[in-house]
Amino acid sequence: MPPVALTIAGSDNSAGAGIQADLKVFSAYGVYGLTAVTCVVAEVPGLVSIIQALKPDMVREQVQLSLAAFPVAAVKTGMLYSRSIIEVVAGMAPWLPPLVIDPVMVASSGAALLEPDAIALYCEELFPGAALVTPNLAEASALLGGRTITDVPAMRAAGAELVARHRAAFLIKGGHLGGEEAVDVLCLPDGEVHEYRAAFTRGVSTHGTGCAYSAAITAGLALGLQLPAAVSRAKRYITDAVAQSFRWEGGRGTVEALNHWPAF
């Protein structure tokens, strides 16, 4: 039987991000995916129109039923949106399998995906004990009080500080640095640091890259990979998903989306 992974995240009707993207990634890895929906988001690449959060009790019930019925080997969170939903997930976190947290705060379009007063709760209640937290540069900056992160040494310093604060591994994603390479830095609680480098693909404008990357890491953990190996495989996966992305011409002009089934 395939291993099982659970995603606790928002629903994206365009299926480029959120639970829809996570399920595609899990399937690409040969992992059976379960979902617990936190929000319904009306969006397409470049535009978030409406966000409707589910009641916290509904989120809790989805997670509890999934854990009771399936041998869940790894869990990831994506868009949690509100303090009340974060509190629900944090309350269950000590009993969850390895937990990967993608601290979704802002969409690629610039729309806020997290209530302003929820960031502190992430840090206090959800990060400690996580297997991995995967902030991009903007999210890492927000977690550090607005500090600017402009190069790889700054990423390493930011990762080390976040590990020390929250007693969890952090993957600082550097795709927005630009340059010829996309560099990510994994900082572990034991002080070990890994860098992952891949060619930077220019001229592609997609959304959901962070969702797919964290889902790929979660799938790797469900398959039994150790964290550095799971990140390494996920880095290859997301690099190919971007390089082999799709493009359509429609009513809103050009629309692009990740290829969640790259030949990687």
C-alpha positions as protocol buffer text, in pm:
chain_id: "A"
residue {
  index: 1
  type: MET
  ca { x: 0 y: 0 z: 0 }
}
residue {
  index: 2
  type: PRO
  ca { x: 124 y: 355 z: -67 }
}
residue {
  index: 3
  type: PRO
  ca { x: 219 y: 581 z: 224 }
}
residue {
  index: 4
  type: VAL
  ca { x: -36 y: 843 z: 326 }
}
residue {
  index: 5
  type: ALA
  ca { x: 13 y: 1219 z: 370 }
}
residue {
  index: 6
  type: LEU
  ca { x: -231 y: 1485 z: 489 }
}
residue {
  index: 7
  type: THR
  ca { x: -246 y: 1849 z: 381 }
}
residue {
  index: 8
  type: ILE
  ca { x: -420 y: 2107 z: 599 }
}
residue {
  index: 9
  type: ALA
  ca { x: -463 y: 2405 z: 370 }
}
residue {
  index: 10
  type: GLY
  ca { x: -689 y: 2626 z: 163 }
}
residue {
  index: 11
  type: SER
  ca { x: -877 y: 2535 z: -153 }
}
residue {
  index: 12
  type: ASP
  ca { x: -766 y: 2709 z: -474 }
}
residue {
  index: 13
  type: ASN
  ca { x: -1022 y: 2685 z: -753 }
}
residue {
  index: 14
  type: SER
  ca { x: -748 y: 2738 z: -1014 }
}
residue {
  index: 15
  type: ALA
  ca { x: -574 y: 2428 z: -873 }
}
residue {
  index: 16
  type: GLY
  ca { x: -229 y: 2584 z: -899 }
}
residue {
  index: 17
  type: ALA
  ca { x: -187 y: 2616 z: -523 }
}
residue {
  index: 18
  type: GLY
  ca { x: -348 y: 2494 z: -201 }
}
residue {
  index: 19
  type: ILE
  ca { x: -488 y: 2148 z: -145 }
}
residue {
  index: 20
  type: GLN
  ca { x: -539 y: 2086 z: -515 }
}
residue {
  index: 21
  type: ALA
  ca { x: -172 y: 2140 z: -588 }
}
residue {
  index: 22
  type: ASP
  ca { x: -70 y: 1936 z: -284 }
}
residue {
  index: 23
  type: LEU
  ca { x: -275 y: 1638 z: -403 }
}
residue {
  index: 24
  type: LYS
  ca { x: -113 y: 1655 z: -747 }
}
residue {
  index: 25
  type: VAL
  ca { x: 233 y: 1655 z: -590 }
}
residue {
  index: 26
  type: PHE
  ca { x: 149 y: 1366 z: -358 }
}
residue {
  index: 27
  type: SER
  ca { x: 24 y: 1166 z: -658 }
}
residue {
  index: 28
  type: ALA
  ca { x: 341 y: 1245 z: -854 }
}
residue {
  index: 29
  type: TYR
  ca { x: 539 y: 1096 z: -564 }
}
residue {
  index: 30
  type: GLY
  ca { x: 319 y: 787 z: -536 }
}
residue {
  index: 31
  type: VAL
  ca { x: 176 y: 902 z: -203 }
}
residue {
  index: 32
  type: TYR
  ca { x: -196 y: 880 z: -116 }
}
residue {
  index: 33
  type: GLY
  ca { x: -315 y: 1228 z: -23 }
}
residue {
  index: 34
  type: LEU
  ca { x: -576 y: 1339 z: 229 }
}
residue {
  index: 35
  type: THR
  ca { x: -707 y: 1692 z: 279 }
}
residue {
  index: 36
  type: ALA
  ca { x: -841 y: 1910 z: 558 }
}
residue {
  index: 37
  type: VAL
  ca { x: -975 y: 2231 z: 404 }
}
residue {
  index: 38
  type: THR
  ca { x: -923 y: 2551 z: 605 }
}
residue {
  index: 39
  type: CYS
  ca { x: -1049 y: 2814 z: 361 }
}
residue {
  index: 40
  type: VAL
  ca { x: -1209 y: 2840 z: 21 }
}
residue {
  index: 41
  type: VAL
  ca { x: -1025 y: 3088 z: -200 }
}
residue {
  index: 42
  type: ALA
  ca { x: -1160 y: 3225 z: -526 }
}
residue {
  index: 43
  type: GLU
  ca { x: -846 y: 3294 z: -724 }
}
residue {
  index: 44
  type: VAL
  ca { x: -663 y: 3261 z: -1050 }
}
residue {
  index: 45
  type: PRO
  ca { x: -293 y: 3327 z: -1110 }
}
residue {
  index: 46
  type: GLY
  ca { x: -233 y: 3692 z: -1028 }
}
residue {
  index: 47
  type: LEU
  ca { x: -564 y: 3758 z: -854 }
}
residue {
  index: 48
  type: VAL
  ca { x: -719 y: 3659 z: -520 }
}
residue {
  index: 49
  type: SER
  ca { x: -1087 y: 3760 z: -525 }
}
residue {
  index: 50
  type: ILE
  ca { x: -1255 y: 3624 z: -210 }
}
residue {
  index: 51
  type: ILE
  ca { x: -1140 y: 3423 z: 93 }
}
residue {
  index: 52
  type: GLN
  ca { x: -1394 y: 3237 z: 306 }
}
residue {
  index: 53
  type: ALA
  ca { x: -1258 y: 3061 z: 614 }
}
residue {
  index: 54
  type: LEU
  ca { x: -1423 y: 2744 z: 745 }
}
residue {
  index: 55
  type: LYS
  ca { x: -1527 y: 2713 z: 1106 }
}
residue {
  index: 56
  type: PRO
  ca { x: -1246 y: 2584 z: 1329 }
}
residue {
  index: 57
  type: ASP
  ca { x: -1455 y: 2285 z: 1443 }
}
residue {
  index: 58
  type: MET
  ca { x: -1487 y: 2174 z: 1080 }
}
residue {
  index: 59
  type: VAL
  ca { x: -1110 y: 2190 z: 1035 }
}
residue {
  index: 60
  type: ARG
  ca { x: -1057 y: 1990 z: 1355 }
}
residue {
  index: 61
  type: GLU
  ca { x: -1307 y: 1724 z: 1253 }
}
residue {
  index: 62
  type: GLN
  ca { x: -1148 y: 1675 z: 911 }
}
residue {
  index: 63
  type: VAL
  ca { x: -804 y: 1624 z: 1065 }
}
residue {
  index: 64
  type: GLN
  ca { x: -925 y: 1392 z: 1340 }
}
residue {
  index: 65
  type: LEU
  ca { x: -1126 y: 1172 z: 1103 }
}
residue {
  index: 66
  type: SER
  ca { x: -829 y: 1145 z: 866 }
}
residue {
  index: 67
  type: LEU
  ca { x: -589 y: 1047 z: 1143 }
}
residue {
  index: 68
  type: ALA
  ca { x: -833 y: 792 z: 1286 }
}
residue {
  index: 69
  type: ALA
  ca { x: -903 y: 621 z: 955 }
}
residue {
  index: 70
  type: PHE
  ca { x: -564 y: 626 z: 776 }
}
residue {
  index: 71
  type: PRO
  ca { x: -201 y: 552 z: 869 }
}
residue {
  index: 72
  type: VAL
  ca { x: -88 y: 910 z: 805 }
}
residue {
  index: 73
  type: ALA
  ca { x: 291 y: 921 z: 776 }
}
residue {
  index: 74
  type: ALA
  ca { x: 344 y: 1297 z: 731 }
}
residue {
  index: 75
  type: VAL
  ca { x: 140 y: 1618 z: 748 }
}
residue {
  index: 76
  type: LYS
  ca { x: 181 y: 1962 z: 597 }
}
residue {
  index: 77
  type: THR
  ca { x: 5 y: 2289 z: 661 }
}
residue {
  index: 78
  type: GLY
  ca { x: -49 y: 2559 z: 404 }
}
residue {
  index: 79
  type: MET
  ca { x: -292 y: 2847 z: 432 }
}
residue {
  index: 80
  type: LEU
  ca { x: -435 y: 2852 z: 785 }
}
residue {
  index: 81
  type: TYR
  ca { x: -546 y: 3216 z: 764 }
}
residue {
  index: 82
  type: SER
  ca { x: -682 y: 3290 z: 1111 }
}
residue {
  index: 83
  type: ARG
  ca { x: -581 y: 3269 z: 1477 }
}
residue {
  index: 84
  type: SER
  ca { x: -869 y: 3033 z: 1550 }
}
residue {
  index: 85
  type: ILE
  ca { x: -763 y: 2784 z: 1283 }
}
residue {
  index: 86
  type: ILE
  ca { x: -398 y: 2804 z: 1388 }
}
residue {
  index: 87
  type: GLU
  ca { x: -506 y: 2734 z: 1747 }
}
residue {
  index: 88
  type: VAL
  ca { x: -694 y: 2422 z: 1634 }
}
residue {
  index: 89
  type: VAL
  ca { x: -395 y: 2286 z: 1441 }
}
residue {
  index: 90
  type: ALA
  ca { x: -152 y: 2377 z: 1720 }
}
residue {
  index: 91
  type: GLY
  ca { x: -370 y: 2189 z: 1968 }
}
residue {
  index: 92
  type: MET
  ca { x: -335 y: 1873 z: 1761 }
}
residue {
  index: 93
  type: ALA
  ca { x: 30 y: 1920 z: 1663 }
}
residue {
  index: 94
  type: PRO
  ca { x: 183 y: 1713 z: 1948 }
}
residue {
  index: 95
  type: TRP
  ca { x: -5 y: 1406 z: 1819 }
}
residue {
  index: 96
  type: LEU
  ca { x: 63 y: 1458 z: 1450 }
}
residue {
  index: 97
  type: PRO
  ca { x: 323 y: 1266 z: 1244 }
}
residue {
  index: 98
  type: PRO
  ca { x: 618 y: 1470 z: 1112 }
}
residue {
  index: 99
  type: LEU
  ca { x: 477 y: 1815 z: 1041 }
}
residue {
  index: 100
  type: VAL
  ca { x: 594 y: 2046 z: 761 }
}
residue {
  index: 101
  type: ILE
  ca { x: 472 y: 2405 z: 801 }
}
residue {
  index: 102
  type: ASP
  ca { x: 452 y: 2633 z: 501 }
}
residue {
  index: 103
  type: PRO
  ca { x: 377 y: 2966 z: 677 }
}
residue {
  index: 104
  type: VAL
  ca { x: 157 y: 3107 z: 401 }
}
residue {
  index: 105
  type: MET
  ca { x: 124 y: 3481 z: 457 }
}
residue {
  index: 106
  type: VAL
  ca { x: 101 y: 3656 z: 119 }
}
residue {
  index: 107
  type: ALA
  ca { x: -8 y: 3530 z: -224 }
}
residue {
  index: 108
  type: SER
  ca { x: 211 y: 3573 z: -531 }
}
residue {
  index: 109
  type: SER
  ca { x: -36 y: 3843 z: -637 }
}
residue {
  index: 110
  type: GLY
  ca { x: 38 y: 4036 z: -314 }
}
residue {
  index: 111
  type: ALA
  ca { x: -295 y: 3954 z: -144 }
}
residue {
  index: 112
  type: ALA
  ca { x: -276 y: 3888 z: 231 }
}
residue {
  index: 113
  type: LEU
  ca { x: -344 y: 3524 z: 316 }
}
residue {
  index: 114
  type: LEU
  ca { x: -298 y: 3548 z: 693 }
}
residue {
  index: 115
  type: GLU
  ca { x: -473 y: 3767 z: 945 }
}
residue {
  index: 116
  type: PRO
  ca { x: -221 y: 4019 z: 1086 }
}
residue {
  index: 117
  type: ASP
  ca { x: -256 y: 3903 z: 1447 }
}
residue {
  index: 118
  type: ALA
  ca { x: -189 y: 3539 z: 1357 }
}
residue {
  index: 119
  type: ILE
  ca { x: 188 y: 3559 z: 1297 }
}
residue {
  index: 120
  type: ALA
  ca { x: 277 y: 3560 z: 1668 }
}
residue {
  index: 121
  type: LEU
  ca { x: 58 y: 3255 z: 1724 }
}
residue {
  index: 122
  type: TYR
  ca { x: 242 y: 3068 z: 1447 }
}
residue {
  index: 123
  type: CYS
  ca { x: 568 y: 3137 z: 1626 }
}
residue {
  index: 124
  type: GLU
  ca { x: 447 y: 3059 z: 1977 }
}
residue {
  index: 125
  type: GLU
  ca { x: 222 y: 2759 z: 1921 }
}
residue {
  index: 126
  type: LEU
  ca { x: 292 y: 2589 z: 1590 }
}
residue {
  index: 127
  type: PHE
  ca { x: 662 y: 2617 z: 1505 }
}
residue {
  index: 128
  type: PRO
  ca { x: 805 y: 2443 z: 1815 }
}
residue {
  index: 129
  type: GLY
  ca { x: 816 y: 2071 z: 1750 }
}
residue {
  index: 130
  type: ALA
  ca { x: 762 y: 2096 z: 1373 }
}
residue {
  index: 131
  type: ALA
  ca { x: 976 y: 1878 z: 1152 }
}
residue {
  index: 132
  type: LEU
  ca { x: 1033 y: 2173 z: 917 }
}
residue {
  index: 133
  type: VAL
  ca { x: 918 y: 2531 z: 853 }
}
residue {
  index: 134
  type: THR
  ca { x: 956 y: 2659 z: 494 }
}
residue {
  index: 135
  type: PRO
  ca { x: 940 y: 3042 z: 474 }
}
residue {
  index: 136
  type: ASN
  ca { x: 1027 y: 3230 z: 158 }
}
residue {
  index: 137
  type: LEU
  ca { x: 1236 y: 3546 z: 190 }
}
residue {
  index: 138
  type: ALA
  ca { x: 939 y: 3775 z: 260 }
}
residue {
  index: 139
  type: GLU
  ca { x: 799 y: 3536 z: 521 }
}
residue {
  index: 140
  type: ALA
  ca { x: 1138 y: 3491 z: 687 }
}
residue {
  index: 141
  type: SER
  ca { x: 1174 y: 3870 z: 698 }
}
residue {
  index: 142
  type: ALA
  ca { x: 831 y: 3903 z: 862 }
}
residue {
  index: 143
  type: LEU
  ca { x: 919 y: 3638 z: 1119 }
}
residue {
  index: 144
  type: LEU
  ca { x: 1234 y: 3834 z: 1204 }
}
residue {
  index: 145
  type: GLY
  ca { x: 1057 y: 4166 z: 1247 }
}
residue {
  index: 146
  type: GLY
  ca { x: 1113 y: 4300 z: 897 }
}
residue {
  index: 147
  type: ARG
  ca { x: 1484 y: 4233 z: 859 }
}
residue {
  index: 148
  type: THR
  ca { x: 1599 y: 4253 z: 496 }
}
residue {
  index: 149
  type: ILE
  ca { x: 1747 y: 3931 z: 355 }
}
residue {
  index: 150
  type: THR
  ca { x: 1940 y: 4001 z: 37 }
}
residue {
  index: 151
  type: ASP
  ca { x: 2195 y: 3722 z: -9 }
}
residue {
  index: 152
  type: VAL
  ca { x: 2284 y: 3365 z: 87 }
}
residue {
  index: 153
  type: PRO
  ca { x: 2490 y: 3458 z: 397 }
}
residue {
  index: 154
  type: ALA
  ca { x: 2189 y: 3656 z: 524 }
}
residue {
  index: 155
  type: MET
  ca { x: 1970 y: 3352 z: 455 }
}
residue {
  index: 156
  type: ARG
  ca { x: 2203 y: 3132 z: 660 }
}
residue {
  index: 157
  type: ALA
  ca { x: 2201 y: 3384 z: 946 }
}
residue {
  index: 158
  type: ALA
  ca { x: 1822 y: 3415 z: 932 }
}
residue {
  index: 159
  type: GLY
  ca { x: 1779 y: 3038 z: 934 }
}
residue {
  index: 160
  type: ALA
  ca { x: 2013 y: 2995 z: 1229 }
}
residue {
  index: 161
  type: GLU
  ca { x: 1829 y: 3261 z: 1430 }
}
residue {
  index: 162
  type: LEU
  ca { x: 1487 y: 3113 z: 1353 }
}
residue {
  index: 163
  type: VAL
  ca { x: 1608 y: 2765 z: 1453 }
}
residue {
  index: 164
  type: ALA
  ca { x: 1739 y: 2900 z: 1781 }
}
residue {
  index: 165
  type: ARG
  ca { x: 1414 y: 3084 z: 1852 }
}
residue {
  index: 166
  type: HIS
  ca { x: 1170 y: 2806 z: 1764 }
}
residue {
  index: 167
  type: ARG
  ca { x: 1361 y: 2477 z: 1809 }
}
residue {
  index: 168
  type: ALA
  ca { x: 1260 y: 2353 z: 1465 }
}
residue {
  index: 169
  type: ALA
  ca { x: 1437 y: 2306 z: 1131 }
}
residue {
  index: 170
  type: PHE
  ca { x: 1395 y: 2594 z: 883 }
}
residue {
  index: 171
  type: LEU
  ca { x: 1426 y: 2593 z: 506 }
}
residue {
  index: 172
  type: ILE
  ca { x: 1481 y: 2950 z: 385 }
}
residue {
  index: 173
  type: LYS
  ca { x: 1372 y: 2960 z: 20 }
}
residue {
  index: 174
  type: GLY
  ca { x: 1575 y: 3202 z: -191 }
}
residue {
  index: 175
  type: GLY
  ca { x: 1395 y: 3188 z: -523 }
}
residue {
  index: 176
  type: HIS
  ca { x: 1322 y: 3561 z: -507 }
}
residue {
  index: 177
  type: LEU
  ca { x: 1688 y: 3657 z: -476 }
}
residue {
  index: 178
  type: GLY
  ca { x: 1733 y: 3645 z: -853 }
}
residue {
  index: 179
  type: GLY
  ca { x: 2071 y: 3565 z: -1004 }
}
residue {
  index: 180
  type: GLU
  ca { x: 2164 y: 3261 z: -1207 }
}
residue {
  index: 181
  type: GLU
  ca { x: 2079 y: 3011 z: -934 }
}
residue {
  index: 182
  type: ALA
  ca { x: 1784 y: 2953 z: -703 }
}
residue {
  index: 183
  type: VAL
  ca { x: 1942 y: 2883 z: -364 }
}
residue {
  index: 184
  type: ASP
  ca { x: 1764 y: 2741 z: -58 }
}
residue {
  index: 185
  type: VAL
  ca { x: 1922 y: 2700 z: 286 }
}
residue {
  index: 186
  type: LEU
  ca { x: 1823 y: 2427 z: 531 }
}
residue {
  index: 187
  type: CYS
  ca { x: 1921 y: 2491 z: 893 }
}
residue {
  index: 188
  type: LEU
  ca { x: 1879 y: 2205 z: 1141 }
}
residue {
  index: 189
  type: PRO
  ca { x: 1850 y: 2224 z: 1519 }
}
residue {
  index: 190
  type: ASP
  ca { x: 2182 y: 2040 z: 1562 }
}
residue {
  index: 191
  type: GLY
  ca { x: 2361 y: 2323 z: 1379 }
}
residue {
  index: 192
  type: GLU
  ca { x: 2396 y: 2140 z: 1048 }
}
residue {
  index: 193
  type: VAL
  ca { x: 2337 y: 2356 z: 738 }
}
residue {
  index: 194
  type: HIS
  ca { x: 2266 y: 2243 z: 382 }
}
residue {
  index: 195
  type: GLU
  ca { x: 2247 y: 2451 z: 64 }
}
residue {
  index: 196
  type: TYR
  ca { x: 2042 y: 2343 z: -236 }
}
residue {
  index: 197
  type: ARG
  ca { x: 2115 y: 2505 z: -570 }
}
residue {
  index: 198
  type: ALA
  ca { x: 1947 y: 2483 z: -908 }
}
residue {
  index: 199
  type: ALA
  ca { x: 1937 y: 2688 z: -1226 }
}
residue {
  index: 200
  type: PHE
  ca { x: 1695 y: 2981 z: -1202 }
}
residue {
  index: 201
  type: THR
  ca { x: 1422 y: 2964 z: -1468 }
}
residue {
  index: 202
  type: ARG
  ca { x: 1344 y: 3309 z: -1606 }
}
residue {
  index: 203
  type: GLY
  ca { x: 1032 y: 3429 z: -1781 }
}
residue {
  index: 204
  type: VAL
  ca { x: 790 y: 3210 z: -1582 }
}
residue {
  index: 205
  type: SER
  ca { x: 515 y: 3364 z: -1366 }
}
residue {
  index: 206
  type: THR
  ca { x: 323 y: 3097 z: -1174 }
}
residue {
  index: 207
  type: HIS
  ca { x: 170 y: 3070 z: -830 }
}
residue {
  index: 208
  type: GLY
  ca { x: 175 y: 2784 z: -582 }
}
residue {
  index: 209
  type: THR
  ca { x: 548 y: 2714 z: -595 }
}
residue {
  index: 210
  type: GLY
  ca { x: 577 y: 2720 z: -216 }
}
residue {
  index: 211
  type: CYS
  ca { x: 277 y: 2490 z: -179 }
}
residue {
  index: 212
  type: ALA
  ca { x: 421 y: 2238 z: -423 }
}
residue {
  index: 213
  type: TYR
  ca { x: 770 y: 2253 z: -270 }
}
residue {
  index: 214
  type: SER
  ca { x: 647 y: 2189 z: 84 }
}
residue {
  index: 215
  type: ALA
  ca { x: 411 y: 1916 z: -41 }
}
residue {
  index: 216
  type: ALA
  ca { x: 704 y: 1746 z: -215 }
}
residue {
  index: 217
  type: ILE
  ca { x: 908 y: 1754 z: 107 }
}
residue {
  index: 218
  type: THR
  ca { x: 610 y: 1611 z: 297 }
}
residue {
  index: 219
  type: ALA
  ca { x: 573 y: 1333 z: 41 }
}
residue {
  index: 220
  type: GLY
  ca { x: 942 y: 1252 z: 74 }
}
residue {
  index: 221
  type: LEU
  ca { x: 908 y: 1225 z: 453 }
}
residue {
  index: 222
  type: ALA
  ca { x: 603 y: 1000 z: 408 }
}
residue {
  index: 223
  type: LEU
  ca { x: 818 y: 777 z: 186 }
}
residue {
  index: 224
  type: GLY
  ca { x: 1071 y: 745 z: 467 }
}
residue {
  index: 225
  type: LEU
  ca { x: 1341 y: 987 z: 348 }
}
residue {
  index: 226
  type: GLN
  ca { x: 1545 y: 1176 z: 603 }
}
residue {
  index: 227
  type: LEU
  ca { x: 1483 y: 1552 z: 599 }
}
residue {
  index: 228
  type: PRO
  ca { x: 1794 y: 1662 z: 401 }
}
residue {
  index: 229
  type: ALA
  ca { x: 1726 y: 1395 z: 138 }
}
residue {
  index: 230
  type: ALA
  ca { x: 1356 y: 1486 z: 124 }
}
residue {
  index: 231
  type: VAL
  ca { x: 1447 y: 1852 z: 63 }
}
residue {
  index: 232
  type: SER
  ca { x: 1704 y: 1756 z: -201 }
}
residue {
  index: 233
  type: ARG
  ca { x: 1451 y: 1549 z: -396 }
}
residue {
  index: 234
  type: ALA
  ca { x: 1185 y: 1819 z: -358 }
}
residue {
  index: 235
  type: LYS
  ca { x: 1429 y: 2081 z: -490 }
}
residue {
  index: 236
  type: ARG
  ca { x: 1478 y: 1876 z: -807 }
}
residue {
  index: 237
  type: TYR
  ca { x: 1103 y: 1828 z: -835 }
}
residue {
  index: 238
  type: ILE
  ca { x: 1008 y: 2195 z: -800 }
}
residue {
  index: 239
  type: THR
  ca { x: 1289 y: 2307 z: -1032 }
}
residue {
  index: 240
  type: ASP
  ca { x: 1152 y: 2081 z: -1305 }
}
residue {
  index: 241
  type: ALA
  ca { x: 790 y: 2178 z: -1226 }
}
residue {
  index: 242
  type: VAL
  ca { x: 880 y: 2543 z: -1293 }
}
residue {
  index: 243
  type: ALA
  ca { x: 1097 y: 2474 z: -1598 }
}
residue {
  index: 244
  type: GLN
  ca { x: 825 y: 2257 z: -1755 }
}
residue {
  index: 245
  type: SER
  ca { x: 536 y: 2486 z: -1659 }
}
residue {
  index: 246
  type: PHE
  ca { x: 222 y: 2530 z: -1868 }
}
residue {
  index: 247
  type: ARG
  ca { x: 102 y: 2844 z: -2048 }
}
residue {
  index: 248
  type: TRP
  ca { x: -239 y: 2931 z: -2195 }
}
residue {
  index: 249
  type: GLU
  ca { x: -387 y: 3235 z: -2366 }
}
residue {
  index: 250
  type: GLY
  ca { x: -732 y: 3329 z: -2234 }
}
residue {
  index: 251
  type: GLY
  ca { x: -967 y: 3612 z: -2145 }
}
residue {
  index: 252
  type: ARG
  ca { x: -725 y: 3755 z: -1885 }
}
residue {
  index: 253
  type: GLY
  ca { x: -428 y: 3725 z: -2118 }
}
residue {
  index: 254
  type: THR
  ca { x: -147 y: 3477 z: -2056 }
}
residue {
  index: 255
  type: VAL
  ca { x: -201 y: 3235 z: -1769 }
}
residue {
  index: 256
  type: GLU
  ca { x: 78 y: 3011 z: -1641 }
}
residue {
  index: 257
  type: ALA
  ca { x: 76 y: 2717 z: -1402 }
}
residue {
  index: 258
  type: LEU
  ca { x: 326 y: 2471 z: -1260 }
}
residue {
  index: 259
  type: ASN
  ca { x: 358 y: 2131 z: -1418 }
}
residue {
  index: 260
  type: HIS
  ca { x: 287 y: 1909 z: -1119 }
}
residue {
  index: 261
  type: TRP
  ca { x: 390 y: 1598 z: -1312 }
}
residue {
  index: 262
  type: PRO
  ca { x: 734 y: 1693 z: -1445 }
}
residue {
  index: 263
  type: ALA
  ca { x: 961 y: 1428 z: -1588 }
}
residue {
  index: 264
  type: PHE
  ca { x: 1201 y: 1453 z: -1294 }
}
